[in-house]
């Protein structure tokens, strides 16, 4: 089943890619209406929007999905239910396709809910309590966004159609469009895990690694960004854009800080995804939707590769995810380490790899734009933090000696997984320049003073140096003593967001419920009410039972007595 799925998906991906090239070159958009049901004067119409953006995104999603399924063939081979796993991944891809090509809020909701449901099934795939908790957090966080989309659909009832694409430009200054835009923004923030909904993304790492590579790097989490790219007119003409810039900038900063304190390999990569999502959202909120799309596509390539390499490493480390137990992997697993380092450097923005073209352009556009000092600081400091945690990760995993058990079977011979990784490695190297030539037909000429031009490079070098210094074991204890314990806890646990999203939400209702149970169900009202009545009646019954049991005369006397009372009542009546 893996092979069939791989061949089908890769061929559809190539077709979409070639079509997107054709649409780009000819500047074409196809809007297709398919009449599903026509009954008297009523008709149900399904609409599809094909332009370069939807086709290019579809081709990337399908390509990554095909390579992830190919990779799963070996990664999940010991699993008895591998076919069920592949079916879930395919259902996920189908939901994503529906979301990408829909210009209609109702069909978007279908794809959106499909994504949420299938991602829940994939997060709880390994059935244990941690997966269950992570799945519930994921599903309930995303449910807020689903409700926001439903409310947006209700607001659009007055418009006569749910094809939002018709009304965006015409009604961009109307209050109702602002309301719809704010609801869509809320939905996108839950799906793309922006503050205050960030805690579900690292928790969702309980899913199998191929799922993380596909779902939590390139597709599910970017669905919110993609939806906002479609709604970008509403953002740029209202205060929504400024609010989103603040929240996504803080998300980028928070995730970058958190990743520098984390020791779980997959969580570090998840926080890195969160940081990049913040970058996409913030540049989108400033009105540069093409740049957001560009970074979305390049990020999907190298982040999926990074997750695949992490999966291969975890496989070889006997399912251990702690980076402190790794070390010297570049000697034992050279090919996997090469892929890992290329994707890490692409993430940092190493010149001429995939991430460089989009990140460098974003930061230069930020330098030339009219934004405040705080946003400027968030952009550049977060970039430095990205390089810092990447170098820290490389220092812990690739250099030094192996720190895990003495008996280990480290090898680099999982050829099926490596083939899948090498396919993405190729794209992570050439993807950025290719997309740069395609999306921007003429090069951006960004004229900046020398110090601002060099600022990005300087921030990256300083960040890399910082990451190396905080990783050196001799200095590690010094770092801990320099930072207050509470501050370390605060920064390392995503500003307490996981606690606020779980215990913070449920503590007071449960506490109130306990008080209600104590004072009503097990309190005085129960004592004087049902329980007391039952106790008294059972006591009377026991007393009568004793009397009846021990003396036949008393029993017969009572019988006569009751008959007399009954007769006297009847006489009085």
Secondary structure, 3 states (H helix, E strand, C coil): CHHHHHHHHHHHHHHHHHHHHHHHHHCCCEEEEEEEEEECCEEEEEEEEECHHHHHHHHHHHHHHHHHHHHHHHHCCCCCCHHHHHHHHHHHHHHHHHHHCCCCHHHHHHHHHHHHHHHHHHHCCCCCHHHHHHHHHHHHHHHHHHHHHHHHHHHHHHHCCCCHHHHCCCCCCCHHHHHHHHHHHHHHHHHCCCCCCCHHHHHHHHCCHHHHHHHHHHHHHHHHHHHHHHCHHHHHCCCHHHHHHHHHHHHHHHHHHHHCCCCEHHHHHHHHHHHHHHHHHHHHHCCCHHHHHHHHHHHHHHHHHHHHHHHHHHHHCCCCCEHHHCCCHHHHCHHHHHHHHHHHHHHHCCCCCHHHHHHHHHHHHHHHCCCCHHHHHHHHHHHHHHHHHHHHHHHHHHCCCCCCCCCCCCCCCCHHHHHHHHHHHHHHHHHHHHHHHHHCCCCCCCCCCHHHHHHHHHHHHHHHHHHHHHHCHHHHHHHHHHCCHHHHHHHHCHHHHHHHHHHHHHHHHHHHHHHHHHHHHCCHHHHHCHHHHHHHHHHHHHHHHHHHHHCHHHHHHHHHHHHHHHHHHHHHC
